[in-house]
Amino acid sequence: MRFEILRLDDVNGTPVDSTVVDAASVNRIVQQAAAIGQRLWIRPADATAL
């Protein structure tokens, strides 16, 4: 399964950028974001996402 991870703006919470990754990469990205206090929004990627 693939997930879209959106990095959120610290001030207003709007998406700044996004990436699509496989399930195995989600934990690593979440750990990195937690270490620096970055806000993320994670959702299943649709079938057409690259």
PDB file of all heavy atoms in Angstrom:
ATOM      1  N   MET A   1       0.854  -1.180   0.000  1.00  0.00           N
ATOM      2  CA  MET A   1       0.000   0.000   0.000  1.00  0.00           C
ATOM      3  C   MET A   1       0.894   1.236   0.000  1.00  0.00           C
ATOM      4  O   MET A   1       1.960   1.243   0.586  1.00  0.00           O
ATOM      5  CB  MET A   1      -0.910  -0.015   1.222  1.00  0.00           C
ATOM      6  CG  MET A   1      -1.843   1.145   1.289  1.00  0.00           C
ATOM      7  SD  MET A   1      -3.108   0.866   2.539  1.00  0.00           S
ATOM      8  CE  MET A   1      -4.335   1.959   1.923  1.00  0.00           C
ATOM      9  N   ARG A   2       0.415   2.288  -0.672  1.00  0.00           N
ATOM     10  CA  ARG A   2       1.166   3.534  -0.740  1.00  0.00           C
ATOM     11  C   ARG A   2       0.392   4.634  -0.016  1.00  0.00           C
ATOM     12  O   ARG A   2      -0.839   4.607   0.031  1.00  0.00           O
ATOM     13  CB  ARG A   2       1.421   3.900  -2.190  1.00  0.00           C
ATOM     14  CG  ARG A   2       2.279   2.822  -2.867  1.00  0.00           C
ATOM     15  CD  ARG A   2       2.575   3.077  -4.300  1.00  0.00           C
ATOM     16  NE  ARG A   2       3.361   4.273  -4.565  1.00  0.00           N
ATOM     17  CZ  ARG A   2       4.681   4.381  -4.400  1.00  0.00           C
ATOM     18  NH1 ARG A   2       5.365   3.370  -3.957  1.00  0.00           N
ATOM     19  NH2 ARG A   2       5.307   5.496  -4.686  1.00  0.00           N
ATOM     20  N   PHE A   3       1.142   5.571   0.556  1.00  0.00           N
ATOM     21  CA  PHE A   3       0.557   6.659   1.316  1.00  0.00           C
ATOM     22  C   PHE A   3       1.073   7.992   0.804  1.00  0.00           C
ATOM     23  O   PHE A   3       2.232   8.102   0.394  1.00  0.00           O
ATOM     24  CB  PHE A   3       0.918   6.538   2.801  1.00  0.00           C
ATOM     25  CG  PHE A   3       0.298   5.348   3.452  1.00  0.00           C
ATOM     26  CD1 PHE A   3       0.953   4.126   3.470  1.00  0.00           C
ATOM     27  CD2 PHE A   3      -0.945   5.442   4.053  1.00  0.00           C
ATOM     28  CE1 PHE A   3       0.377   3.018   4.064  1.00  0.00           C
ATOM     29  CE2 PHE A   3      -1.526   4.332   4.653  1.00  0.00           C
ATOM     30  CZ  PHE A   3      -0.864   3.117   4.652  1.00  0.00           C
ATOM     31  N   GLU A   4       0.200   8.984   0.850  1.00  0.00           N
ATOM     32  CA  GLU A   4       0.614  10.350   0.552  1.00  0.00           C
ATOM     33  C   GLU A   4       0.877  11.040   1.880  1.00  0.00           C
ATOM     34  O   GLU A   4       0.035  11.018   2.775  1.00  0.00           O
ATOM     35  CB  GLU A   4      -0.483  11.096  -0.218  1.00  0.00           C
ATOM     36  CG  GLU A   4      -0.074  12.507  -0.571  1.00  0.00           C
ATOM     37  CD  GLU A   4      -1.125  13.255  -1.357  1.00  0.00           C
ATOM     38  OE1 GLU A   4      -2.303  12.849  -1.335  1.00  0.00           O
ATOM     39  OE2 GLU A   4      -0.765  14.246  -1.999  1.00  0.00           O
ATOM     40  N   ILE A   5       2.044  11.629   2.008  1.00  0.00           N
ATOM     41  CA  ILE A   5       2.415  12.351   3.221  1.00  0.00           C
ATOM     42  C   ILE A   5       2.539  13.822   2.857  1.00  0.00           C
ATOM     43  O   ILE A   5       3.344  14.188   2.001  1.00  0.00           O
ATOM     44  CB  ILE A   5       3.726  11.820   3.814  1.00  0.00           C
ATOM     45  CG1 ILE A   5       3.565  10.347   4.171  1.00  0.00           C
ATOM     46  CG2 ILE A   5       4.134  12.648   5.034  1.00  0.00           C
ATOM     47  CD1 ILE A   5       4.814   9.692   4.718  1.00  0.00           C
ATOM     48  N   LEU A   6       1.726  14.639   3.503  1.00  0.00           N
ATOM     49  CA  LEU A   6       1.745  16.071   3.262  1.00  0.00           C
ATOM     50  C   LEU A   6       2.409  16.762   4.443  1.00  0.00           C
ATOM     51  O   LEU A   6       2.061  16.491   5.599  1.00  0.00           O
ATOM     52  CB  LEU A   6       0.326  16.616   3.095  1.00  0.00           C
ATOM     53  CG  LEU A   6      -0.428  16.112   1.877  1.00  0.00           C
ATOM     54  CD1 LEU A   6      -1.269  14.914   2.236  1.00  0.00           C
ATOM     55  CD2 LEU A   6      -1.261  17.206   1.286  1.00  0.00           C
ATOM     56  N   ARG A   7       3.373  17.603   4.163  1.00  0.00           N
ATOM     57  CA  ARG A   7       4.002  18.413   5.208  1.00  0.00           C
ATOM     58  C   ARG A   7       3.143  19.653   5.373  1.00  0.00           C
ATOM     59  O   ARG A   7       2.778  20.305   4.395  1.00  0.00           O
ATOM     60  CB  ARG A   7       5.423  18.796   4.807  1.00  0.00           C
ATOM     61  CG  ARG A   7       6.178  19.517   5.906  1.00  0.00           C
ATOM     62  CD  ARG A   7       7.644  19.649   5.575  1.00  0.00           C
ATOM     63  NE  ARG A   7       7.876  20.250   4.275  1.00  0.00           N
ATOM     64  CZ  ARG A   7       8.107  21.541   4.066  1.00  0.00           C
ATOM     65  NH1 ARG A   7       8.115  22.390   5.073  1.00  0.00           N
ATOM     66  NH2 ARG A   7       8.326  21.986   2.848  1.00  0.00           N
ATOM     67  N   LEU A   8       2.790  19.980   6.629  1.00  0.00           N
ATOM     68  CA  LEU A   8       1.876  21.081   6.898  1.00  0.00           C
ATOM     69  C   LEU A   8       2.626  22.315   7.387  1.00  0.00           C
ATOM     70  O   LEU A   8       3.619  22.201   8.118  1.00  0.00           O
ATOM     71  CB  LEU A   8       0.841  20.663   7.946  1.00  0.00           C
ATOM     72  CG  LEU A   8       0.003  19.439   7.593  1.00  0.00           C
ATOM     73  CD1 LEU A   8      -0.932  19.103   8.742  1.00  0.00           C
ATOM     74  CD2 LEU A   8      -0.761  19.650   6.297  1.00  0.00           C
ATOM     75  N   ASP A   9       2.119  23.481   7.015  1.00  0.00           N
ATOM     76  CA  ASP A   9       2.668  24.750   7.458  1.00  0.00           C
ATOM     77  C   ASP A   9       2.535  24.859   8.977  1.00  0.00           C
ATOM     78  O   ASP A   9       1.492  24.511   9.539  1.00  0.00           O
ATOM     79  CB  ASP A   9       1.912  25.887   6.771  1.00  0.00           C
ATOM     80  CG  ASP A   9       2.458  27.242   7.145  1.00  0.00           C
ATOM     81  OD1 ASP A   9       3.453  27.660   6.544  1.00  0.00           O
ATOM     82  OD2 ASP A   9       1.872  27.866   8.066  1.00  0.00           O
ATOM     83  N   ASP A  10       3.565  25.338   9.637  1.00  0.00           N
ATOM     84  CA  ASP A  10       3.551  25.446  11.094  1.00  0.00           C
ATOM     85  C   ASP A  10       2.553  26.478  11.607  1.00  0.00           C
ATOM     86  O   ASP A  10       2.048  26.356  12.717  1.00  0.00           O
ATOM     87  CB  ASP A  10       4.939  25.810  11.618  1.00  0.00           C
ATOM     88  CG  ASP A  10       5.938  24.688  11.443  1.00  0.00           C
ATOM     89  OD1 ASP A  10       5.511  23.516  11.333  1.00  0.00           O
ATOM     90  OD2 ASP A  10       7.156  24.969  11.417  1.00  0.00           O
ATOM     91  N   VAL A  11       2.249  27.487  10.813  1.00  0.00           N
ATOM     92  CA  VAL A  11       1.390  28.569  11.276  1.00  0.00           C
ATOM     93  C   VAL A  11      -0.088  28.263  11.056  1.00  0.00           C
ATOM     94  O   VAL A  11      -0.883  28.312  11.991  1.00  0.00           O
ATOM     95  CB  VAL A  11       1.771  29.898  10.573  1.00  0.00           C
ATOM     96  CG1 VAL A  11       0.813  31.014  10.968  1.00  0.00           C
ATOM     97  CG2 VAL A  11       3.206  30.268  10.893  1.00  0.00           C
ATOM     98  N   ASN A  12      -0.456  27.931   9.822  1.00  0.00           N
ATOM     99  CA  ASN A  12      -1.882  27.772   9.541  1.00  0.00           C
ATOM    100  C   ASN A  12      -2.307  26.348   9.194  1.00  0.00           C
ATOM    101  O   ASN A  12      -3.473  26.098   8.944  1.00  0.00           O
ATOM    102  CB  ASN A  12      -2.329  28.742   8.443  1.00  0.00           C
ATOM    103  CG  ASN A  12      -1.584  28.531   7.148  1.00  0.00           C
ATOM    104  OD1 ASN A  12      -0.934  27.510   6.945  1.00  0.00           O
ATOM    105  ND2 ASN A  12      -1.670  29.513   6.268  1.00  0.00           N
ATOM    106  N   GLY A  13      -1.373  25.418   9.136  1.00  0.00           N
ATOM    107  CA  GLY A  13      -1.706  24.018   8.913  1.00  0.00           C
ATOM    108  C   GLY A  13      -2.049  23.638   7.490  1.00  0.00           C
ATOM    109  O   GLY A  13      -2.494  22.519   7.250  1.00  0.00           O
ATOM    110  N   THR A  14      -1.831  24.520   6.540  1.00  0.00           N
ATOM    111  CA  THR A  14      -2.109  24.178   5.147  1.00  0.00           C
ATOM    112  C   THR A  14      -0.973  23.335   4.578  1.00  0.00           C
ATOM    113  O   THR A  14       0.180  23.483   4.985  1.00  0.00           O
ATOM    114  CB  THR A  14      -2.292  25.443   4.275  1.00  0.00           C
ATOM    115  OG1 THR A  14      -1.105  26.227   4.351  1.00  0.00           O
ATOM    116  CG2 THR A  14      -3.483  26.256   4.734  1.00  0.00           C
ATOM    117  N   PRO A  15      -1.275  22.447   3.648  1.00  0.00           N
ATOM    118  CA  PRO A  15      -0.225  21.618   3.051  1.00  0.00           C
ATOM    119  C   PRO A  15       0.803  22.469   2.304  1.00  0.00           C
ATOM    120  O   PRO A  15       0.452  23.371   1.558  1.00  0.00           O
ATOM    121  CB  PRO A  15      -0.978  20.719   2.081  1.00  0.00           C
ATOM    122  CG  PRO A  15      -2.388  20.715   2.587  1.00  0.00           C
ATOM    123  CD  PRO A  15      -2.603  22.060   3.179  1.00  0.00           C
ATOM    124  N   VAL A  16       2.079  22.162   2.544  1.00  0.00           N
ATOM    125  CA  VAL A  16       3.176  22.879   1.902  1.00  0.00           C
ATOM    126  C   VAL A  16       3.727  22.059   0.738  1.00  0.00           C
ATOM    127  O   VAL A  16       3.979  22.584  -0.331  1.00  0.00           O
ATOM    128  CB  VAL A  16       4.299  23.190   2.918  1.00  0.00           C
ATOM    129  CG1 VAL A  16       5.474  23.854   2.247  1.00  0.00           C
ATOM    130  CG2 VAL A  16       3.766  24.030   4.053  1.00  0.00           C
ATOM    131  N   ASP A  17       3.928  20.774   0.966  1.00  0.00           N
ATOM    132  CA  ASP A  17       4.365  19.871  -0.099  1.00  0.00           C
ATOM    133  C   ASP A  17       3.943  18.459   0.258  1.00  0.00           C
ATOM    134  O   ASP A  17       3.469  18.198   1.355  1.00  0.00           O
ATOM    135  CB  ASP A  17       5.872  19.962  -0.360  1.00  0.00           C
ATOM    136  CG  ASP A  17       6.714  19.570   0.835  1.00  0.00           C
ATOM    137  OD1 ASP A  17       6.192  19.015   1.815  1.00  0.00           O
ATOM    138  OD2 ASP A  17       7.931  19.797   0.793  1.00  0.00           O
ATOM    139  N   SER A  18       4.075  17.550  -0.703  1.00  0.00           N
ATOM    140  CA  SER A  18       3.657  16.178  -0.446  1.00  0.00           C
ATOM    141  C   SER A  18       4.563  15.209  -1.184  1.00  0.00           C
ATOM    142  O   SER A  18       5.255  15.570  -2.137  1.00  0.00           O
ATOM    143  CB  SER A  18       2.208  15.963  -0.879  1.00  0.00           C
ATOM    144  OG  SER A  18       2.103  16.001  -2.283  1.00  0.00           O
ATOM    145  N   THR A  19       4.527  13.977  -0.704  1.00  0.00           N
ATOM    146  CA  THR A  19       5.253  12.893  -1.344  1.00  0.00           C
ATOM    147  C   THR A  19       4.449  11.614  -1.177  1.00  0.00           C
ATOM    148  O   THR A  19       3.660  11.490  -0.237  1.00  0.00           O
ATOM    149  CB  THR A  19       6.668  12.736  -0.741  1.00  0.00           C
ATOM    150  OG1 THR A  19       7.396  11.784  -1.495  1.00  0.00           O
ATOM    151  CG2 THR A  19       6.624  12.311   0.714  1.00  0.00           C
ATOM    152  N   VAL A  20       4.622  10.685  -2.083  1.00  0.00           N
ATOM    153  CA  VAL A  20       3.950   9.390  -2.015  1.00  0.00           C
ATOM    154  C   VAL A  20       5.014   8.340  -1.732  1.00  0.00           C
ATOM    155  O   VAL A  20       6.038   8.286  -2.418  1.00  0.00           O
ATOM    156  CB  VAL A  20       3.196   9.075  -3.320  1.00  0.00           C
ATOM    157  CG1 VAL A  20       2.591   7.677  -3.275  1.00  0.00           C
ATOM    158  CG2 VAL A  20       2.113  10.115  -3.562  1.00  0.00           C
ATOM    159  N   VAL A  21       4.788   7.541  -0.681  1.00  0.00           N
ATOM    160  CA  VAL A  21       5.762   6.539  -0.276  1.00  0.00           C
ATOM    161  C   VAL A  21       5.071   5.211  -0.014  1.00  0.00           C
ATOM    162  O   VAL A  21       3.859   5.151   0.167  1.00  0.00           O
ATOM    163  CB  VAL A  21       6.528   6.972   1.000  1.00  0.00           C
ATOM    164  CG1 VAL A  21       7.293   8.264   0.762  1.00  0.00           C
ATOM    165  CG2 VAL A  21       5.585   7.148   2.178  1.00  0.00           C
ATOM    166  N   ASP A  22       5.871   4.152   0.053  1.00  0.00           N
ATOM    167  CA  ASP A  22       5.319   2.849   0.401  1.00  0.00           C
ATOM    168  C   ASP A  22       5.165   2.756   1.918  1.00  0.00           C
ATOM    169  O   ASP A  22       5.701   3.578   2.668  1.00  0.00           O
ATOM    170  CB  ASP A  22       6.179   1.723  -0.152  1.00  0.00           C
ATOM    171  CG  ASP A  22       7.602   1.734   0.374  1.00  0.00           C
ATOM    172  OD1 ASP A  22       7.940   2.580   1.231  1.00  0.00           O
ATOM    173  OD2 ASP A  22       8.379   0.895  -0.067  1.00  0.00           O
ATOM    174  N   ALA A  23       4.421   1.766   2.353  1.00  0.00           N
ATOM    175  CA  ALA A  23       4.116   1.620   3.777  1.00  0.00           C
ATOM    176  C   ALA A  23       5.377   1.479   4.629  1.00  0.00           C
ATOM    177  O   ALA A  23       5.420   1.969   5.758  1.00  0.00           O
ATOM    178  CB  ALA A  23       3.194   0.431   3.987  1.00  0.00           C
ATOM    179  N   ALA A  24       6.395   0.838   4.107  1.00  0.00           N
ATOM    180  CA  ALA A  24       7.623   0.629   4.875  1.00  0.00           C
ATOM    181  C   ALA A  24       8.342   1.943   5.190  1.00  0.00           C
ATOM    182  O   ALA A  24       9.079   2.018   6.173  1.00  0.00           O
ATOM    183  CB  ALA A  24       8.555  -0.313   4.118  1.00  0.00           C
ATOM    184  N   SER A  25       8.132   2.974   4.405  1.00  0.00           N
ATOM    185  CA  SER A  25       8.817   4.255   4.600  1.00  0.00           C
ATOM    186  C   SER A  25       8.084   5.197   5.545  1.00  0.00           C
ATOM    187  O   SER A  25       8.673   6.162   6.034  1.00  0.00           O
ATOM    188  CB  SER A  25       8.997   4.950   3.253  1.00  0.00           C
ATOM    189  OG  SER A  25       9.767   4.157   2.391  1.00  0.00           O
ATOM    190  N   VAL A  26       6.815   4.935   5.802  1.00  0.00           N
ATOM    191  CA  VAL A  26       6.013   5.853   6.610  1.00  0.00           C
ATOM    192  C   VAL A  26       6.602   6.017   8.009  1.00  0.00           C
ATOM    193  O   VAL A  26       6.751   7.145   8.495  1.00  0.00           O
ATOM    194  CB  VAL A  26       4.540   5.395   6.683  1.00  0.00           C
ATOM    195  CG1 VAL A  26       3.751   6.242   7.665  1.00  0.00           C
ATOM    196  CG2 VAL A  26       3.909   5.446   5.305  1.00  0.00           C
ATOM    197  N   ASN A  27       6.965   4.948   8.673  1.00  0.00           N
ATOM    198  CA  ASN A  27       7.483   5.040  10.035  1.00  0.00           C
ATOM    199  C   ASN A  27       8.735   5.900  10.093  1.00  0.00           C
ATOM    200  O   ASN A  27       8.874   6.747  10.983  1.00  0.00           O
ATOM    201  CB  ASN A  27       7.767   3.644  10.607  1.00  0.00           C
ATOM    202  CG  ASN A  27       8.178   3.715  12.056  1.00  0.00           C
ATOM    203  OD1 ASN A  27       7.522   4.353  12.861  1.00  0.00           O
ATOM    204  ND2 ASN A  27       9.289   3.084  12.373  1.00  0.00           N
ATOM    205  N   ARG A  28       9.648   5.717   9.155  1.00  0.00           N
ATOM    206  CA  ARG A  28      10.890   6.499   9.141  1.00  0.00           C
ATOM    207  C   ARG A  28      10.581   7.988   8.983  1.00  0.00           C
ATOM    208  O   ARG A  28      11.142   8.826   9.698  1.00  0.00           O
ATOM    209  CB  ARG A  28      11.798   6.016   8.005  1.00  0.00           C
ATOM    210  CG  ARG A  28      13.080   6.812   7.854  1.00  0.00           C
ATOM    211  CD  ARG A  28      13.909   6.335   6.667  1.00  0.00           C
ATOM    212  NE  ARG A  28      13.162   6.215   5.425  1.00  0.00           N
ATOM    213  CZ  ARG A  28      12.902   7.229   4.596  1.00  0.00           C
ATOM    214  NH1 ARG A  28      13.309   8.440   4.897  1.00  0.00           N
ATOM    215  NH2 ARG A  28      12.234   7.026   3.484  1.00  0.00           N
ATOM    216  N   ILE A  29       9.669   8.325   8.093  1.00  0.00           N
ATOM    217  CA  ILE A  29       9.323   9.723   7.856  1.00  0.00           C
ATOM    218  C   ILE A  29       8.640  10.323   9.083  1.00  0.00           C
ATOM    219  O   ILE A  29       8.920  11.462   9.472  1.00  0.00           O
ATOM    220  CB  ILE A  29       8.453   9.845   6.592  1.00  0.00           C
ATOM    221  CG1 ILE A  29       9.311   9.487   5.375  1.00  0.00           C
ATOM    222  CG2 ILE A  29       7.853  11.231   6.468  1.00  0.00           C
ATOM    223  CD1 ILE A  29       8.536   9.324   4.084  1.00  0.00           C
ATOM    224  N   VAL A  30       7.761   9.564   9.713  1.00  0.00           N
ATOM    225  CA  VAL A  30       7.090  10.044  10.925  1.00  0.00           C
ATOM    226  C   VAL A  30       8.104  10.280  12.043  1.00  0.00           C
ATOM    227  O   VAL A  30       8.041  11.294  12.740  1.00  0.00           O
ATOM    228  CB  VAL A  30       5.985   9.063  11.364  1.00  0.00           C
ATOM    229  CG1 VAL A  30       5.479   9.395  12.761  1.00  0.00           C
ATOM    230  CG2 VAL A  30       4.848   9.079  10.362  1.00  0.00           C
ATOM    231  N   GLN A  31       9.053   9.373  12.214  1.00  0.00           N
ATOM    232  CA  GLN A  31      10.073   9.543  13.247  1.00  0.00           C
ATOM    233  C   GLN A  31      10.909  10.791  12.996  1.00  0.00           C
ATOM    234  O   GLN A  31      11.221  11.541  13.928  1.00  0.00           O
ATOM    235  CB  GLN A  31      10.975   8.305  13.315  1.00  0.00           C
ATOM    236  CG  GLN A  31      10.275   7.057  13.806  1.00  0.00           C
ATOM    237  CD  GLN A  31       9.780   7.196  15.234  1.00  0.00           C
ATOM    238  OE1 GLN A  31      10.412   7.813  16.071  1.00  0.00           O
ATOM    239  NE2 GLN A  31       8.621   6.620  15.502  1.00  0.00           N
ATOM    240  N   GLN A  32      11.285  11.026  11.741  1.00  0.00           N
ATOM    241  CA  GLN A  32      12.063  12.219  11.404  1.00  0.00           C
ATOM    242  C   GLN A  32      11.261  13.491  11.679  1.00  0.00           C
ATOM    243  O   GLN A  32      11.791  14.463  12.223  1.00  0.00           O
ATOM    244  CB  GLN A  32      12.489  12.188   9.934  1.00  0.00           C
ATOM    245  CG  GLN A  32      13.537  11.143   9.635  1.00  0.00           C
ATOM    246  CD  GLN A  32      13.819  11.021   8.141  1.00  0.00           C
ATOM    247  OE1 GLN A  32      13.055  11.495   7.310  1.00  0.00           O
ATOM    248  NE2 GLN A  32      14.907  10.344   7.803  1.00  0.00           N
ATOM    249  N   ALA A  33       9.996  13.488  11.311  1.00  0.00           N
ATOM    250  CA  ALA A  33       9.146  14.657  11.538  1.00  0.00           C
ATOM    251  C   ALA A  33       8.956  14.910  13.031  1.00  0.00           C
ATOM    252  O   ALA A  33       8.994  16.057  13.481  1.00  0.00           O
ATOM    253  CB  ALA A  33       7.797  14.459  10.857  1.00  0.00           C
ATOM    254  N   ALA A  34       8.777  13.859  13.798  1.00  0.00           N
ATOM    255  CA  ALA A  34       8.591  14.003  15.246  1.00  0.00           C
ATOM    256  C   ALA A  34       9.843  14.582  15.897  1.00  0.00           C
ATOM    257  O   ALA A  34       9.747  15.384  16.831  1.00  0.00           O
ATOM    258  CB  ALA A  34       8.243  12.660  15.867  1.00  0.00           C
ATOM    259  N   ALA A  35      10.996  14.204  15.403  1.00  0.00           N
ATOM    260  CA  ALA A  35      12.255  14.681  15.980  1.00  0.00           C
ATOM    261  C   ALA A  35      12.428  16.191  15.830  1.00  0.00           C
ATOM    262  O   ALA A  35      13.068  16.828  16.668  1.00  0.00           O
ATOM    263  CB  ALA A  35      13.435  13.951  15.345  1.00  0.00           C
ATOM    264  N   ILE A  36      11.843  16.763  14.781  1.00  0.00           N
ATOM    265  CA  ILE A  36      11.992  18.206  14.559  1.00  0.00           C
ATOM    266  C   ILE A  36      10.690  18.974  14.774  1.00  0.00           C
ATOM    267  O   ILE A  36      10.624  20.173  14.523  1.00  0.00           O
ATOM    268  CB  ILE A  36      12.576  18.499  13.161  1.00  0.00           C
ATOM    269  CG1 ILE A  36      11.655  17.978  12.056  1.00  0.00           C
ATOM    270  CG2 ILE A  36      13.967  17.909  13.024  1.00  0.00           C
ATOM    271  CD1 ILE A  36      12.081  18.394  10.657  1.00  0.00           C
ATOM    272  N   GLY A  37       9.644  18.291  15.203  1.00  0.00           N
ATOM    273  CA  GLY A  37       8.371  18.936  15.485  1.00  0.00           C
ATOM    274  C   GLY A  37       7.576  19.325  14.250  1.00  0.00           C
ATOM    275  O   GLY A  37       6.758  20.232  14.299  1.00  0.00           O
ATOM    276  N   GLN A  38       7.795  18.618  13.178  1.00  0.00           N
ATOM    277  CA  GLN A  38       7.101  18.906  11.928  1.00  0.00           C
ATOM    278  C   GLN A  38       5.712  18.265  11.933  1.00  0.00           C
ATOM    279  O   GLN A  38       5.546  17.158  12.416  1.00  0.00           O
ATOM    280  CB  GLN A  38       7.927  18.359  10.780  1.00  0.00           C
ATOM    281  CG  GLN A  38       7.464  18.750   9.412  1.00  0.00           C
ATOM    282  CD  GLN A  38       8.443  18.244   8.370  1.00  0.00           C
ATOM    283  OE1 GLN A  38       8.667  17.037   8.280  1.00  0.00           O
ATOM    284  NE2 GLN A  38       9.023  19.149   7.616  1.00  0.00           N
ATOM    285  N   ARG A  39       4.736  18.974  11.394  1.00  0.00           N
ATOM    286  CA  ARG A  39       3.371  18.463  11.328  1.00  0.00           C
ATOM    287  C   ARG A  39       3.154  17.783   9.990  1.00  0.00           C
ATOM    288  O   ARG A  39       3.514  18.314   8.940  1.00  0.00           O
ATOM    289  CB  ARG A  39       2.380  19.607  11.506  1.00  0.00           C
ATOM    290  CG  ARG A  39       2.468  20.232  12.883  1.00  0.00           C
ATOM    291  CD  ARG A  39       1.707  21.522  12.973  1.00  0.00           C
ATOM    292  NE  ARG A  39       0.299  21.321  12.658  1.00  0.00           N
ATOM    293  CZ  ARG A  39      -0.547  22.319  12.445  1.00  0.00           C
ATOM    294  NH1 ARG A  39      -0.148  23.564  12.512  1.00  0.00           N
ATOM    295  NH2 ARG A  39      -1.812  22.062  12.174  1.00  0.00           N
ATOM    296  N   LEU A  40       2.532  16.587  10.039  1.00  0.00           N
ATOM    297  CA  LEU A  40       2.262  15.816   8.829  1.00  0.00           C
ATOM    298  C   LEU A  40       0.797  15.444   8.756  1.00  0.00           C
ATOM    299  O   LEU A  40       0.117  15.331   9.775  1.00  0.00           O
ATOM    300  CB  LEU A  40       3.070  14.511   8.824  1.00  0.00           C
ATOM    301  CG  LEU A  40       4.575  14.606   8.890  1.00  0.00           C
ATOM    302  CD1 LEU A  40       5.169  13.208   8.971  1.00  0.00           C
ATOM    303  CD2 LEU A  40       5.127  15.368   7.705  1.00  0.00           C
ATOM    304  N   TRP A  41       0.341  15.199   7.555  1.00  0.00           N
ATOM    305  CA  TRP A  41      -0.976  14.627   7.296  1.00  0.00           C
ATOM    306  C   TRP A  41      -0.713  13.422   6.410  1.00  0.00           C
ATOM    307  O   TRP A  41      -0.123  13.537   5.338  1.00  0.00           O
ATOM    308  CB  TRP A  41      -1.858  15.638   6.608  1.00  0.00           C
ATOM    309  CG  TRP A  41      -3.236  15.167   6.235  1.00  0.00           C
ATOM    310  CD1 TRP A  41      -3.869  14.035   6.650  1.00  0.00           C
ATOM    311  CD2 TRP A  41      -4.138  15.830   5.355  1.00  0.00           C
ATOM    312  NE1 TRP A  41      -5.117  13.958   6.099  1.00  0.00           N
ATOM    313  CE2 TRP A  41      -5.309  15.060   5.287  1.00  0.00           C
ATOM    314  CE3 TRP A  41      -4.078  16.996   4.622  1.00  0.00           C
ATOM    315  CZ2 TRP A  41      -6.401  15.422   4.513  1.00  0.00           C
ATOM    316  CZ3 TRP A  41      -5.177  17.346   3.860  1.00  0.00           C
ATOM    317  CH2 TRP A  41      -6.317  16.576   3.815  1.00  0.00           C
ATOM    318  N   ILE A  42      -1.136  12.260   6.860  1.00  0.00           N
ATOM    319  CA  ILE A  42      -0.879  11.014   6.133  1.00  0.00           C
ATOM    320  C   ILE A  42      -2.217  10.417   5.726  1.00  0.00           C
ATOM    321  O   ILE A  42      -3.127  10.275   6.545  1.00  0.00           O
ATOM    322  CB  ILE A  42      -0.099  10.017   7.007  1.00  0.00           C
ATOM    323  CG1 ILE A  42       1.208  10.654   7.466  1.00  0.00           C
ATOM    324  CG2 ILE A  42       0.160   8.718   6.259  1.00  0.00           C
ATOM    325  CD1 ILE A  42       1.951   9.866   8.521  1.00  0.00           C
ATOM    326  N   ARG A  43      -2.304  10.069   4.434  1.00  0.00           N
ATOM    327  CA  ARG A  43      -3.533   9.463   3.941  1.00  0.00           C
ATOM    328  C   ARG A  43      -3.173   8.443   2.850  1.00  0.00           C
ATOM    329  O   ARG A  43      -2.114   8.543   2.223  1.00  0.00           O
ATOM    330  CB  ARG A  43      -4.481  10.523   3.389  1.00  0.00           C
ATOM    331  CG  ARG A  43      -3.922  11.295   2.219  1.00  0.00           C
ATOM    332  CD  ARG A  43      -4.852  12.406   1.814  1.00  0.00           C
ATOM    333  NE  ARG A  43      -4.289  13.172   0.704  1.00  0.00           N
ATOM    334  CZ  ARG A  43      -4.810  14.290   0.269  1.00  0.00           C
ATOM    335  NH1 ARG A  43      -5.900  14.773   0.824  1.00  0.00           N
ATOM    336  NH2 ARG A  43      -4.258  14.926  -0.737  1.00  0.00           N
ATOM    337  N   PRO A  44      -4.049   7.467   2.636  1.00  0.00           N
ATOM    338  CA  PRO A  44      -3.793   6.506   1.553  1.00  0.00           C
ATOM    339  C   PRO A  44      -3.714   7.247   0.224  1.00  0.00           C
ATOM    340  O   PRO A  44      -4.490   8.156  -0.038  1.00  0.00           O
ATOM    341  CB  PRO A  44      -5.002   5.577   1.586  1.00  0.00           C
ATOM    342  CG  PRO A  44      -5.587   5.751   2.948  1.00  0.00           C
ATOM    343  CD  PRO A  44      -5.276   7.155   3.362  1.00  0.00           C
ATOM    344  N   ALA A  45      -2.756   6.852  -0.585  1.00  0.00           N
ATOM    345  CA  ALA A  45      -2.606   7.471  -1.906  1.00  0.00           C
ATOM    346  C   ALA A  45      -3.576   6.811  -2.871  1.00  0.00           C
ATOM    347  O   ALA A  45      -3.811   5.609  -2.800  1.00  0.00           O
ATOM    348  CB  ALA A  45      -1.168   7.305  -2.400  1.00  0.00           C
ATOM    349  N   ASP A  46      -4.111   7.591  -3.774  1.00  0.00           N
ATOM    350  CA  ASP A  46      -4.977   6.996  -4.776  1.00  0.00           C
ATOM    351  C   ASP A  46      -4.126   6.226  -5.793  1.00  0.00           C
ATOM    352  O   ASP A  46      -2.917   6.376  -5.848  1.00  0.00           O
ATOM    353  CB  ASP A  46      -5.879   8.033  -5.448  1.00  0.00           C
ATOM    354  CG  ASP A  46      -5.119   9.108  -6.185  1.00  0.00           C
ATOM    355  OD1 ASP A  46      -3.897   9.001  -6.342  1.00  0.00           O
ATOM    356  OD2 ASP A  46      -5.755  10.079  -6.622  1.00  0.00           O
ATOM    357  N   ALA A  47      -4.738   5.412  -6.564  1.00  0.00           N
ATOM    358  CA  ALA A  47      -4.029   4.514  -7.485  1.00  0.00           C
ATOM    359  C   ALA A  47      -3.244   5.253  -8.561  1.00  0.00           C
ATOM    360  O   ALA A  47      -2.287   4.726  -9.104  1.00  0.00           O
ATOM    361  CB  ALA A  47      -5.017   3.558  -8.131  1.00  0.00           C
ATOM    362  N   THR A  48      -3.603   6.511  -8.831  1.00  0.00           N
ATOM    363  CA  THR A  48      -2.910   7.248  -9.890  1.00  0.00           C
ATOM    364  C   THR A  48      -1.731   8.061  -9.374  1.00  0.00           C
ATOM    365  O   THR A  48      -1.004   8.631 -10.150  1.00  0.00           O
ATOM    366  CB  THR A  48      -3.897   8.203 -10.600  1.00  0.00           C
ATOM    367  OG1 THR A  48      -4.416   9.132  -9.643  1.00  0.00           O
ATOM    368  CG2 THR A  48      -5.017   7.425 -11.265  1.00  0.00           C
ATOM    369  N   ALA A  49      -1.541   8.132  -8.053  1.00  0.00           N
ATOM    370  CA  ALA A  49      -0.440   8.920  -7.491  1.00  0.00           C
ATOM    371  C   ALA A  49       0.894   8.294  -7.820  1.00  0.00           C
ATOM    372  O   ALA A  49       1.047   7.084  -7.793  1.00  0.00           O
ATOM    373  CB  ALA A  49      -0.606   9.054  -5.978  1.00  0.00           C
ATOM    374  N   LEU A  50       1.869   9.139  -8.147  1.00  0.00           N
ATOM    375  CA  LEU A  50       3.205   8.631  -8.462  1.00  0.00           C
ATOM    376  C   LEU A  50       4.118   8.932  -7.337  1.00  0.00           C
ATOM    377  O   LEU A  50       4.700   9.773  -7.027  1.00  0.00           O
ATOM    378  CB  LEU A  50       3.703   9.218  -9.774  1.00  0.00           C
ATOM    379  CG  LEU A  50       2.851   8.861 -10.984  1.00  0.00           C
ATOM    380  CD1 LEU A  50       3.380   9.574 -12.217  1.00  0.00           C
ATOM    381  CD2 LEU A  50       2.835   7.375 -11.248  1.00  0.00           C
TER     382      LEU A  50
END
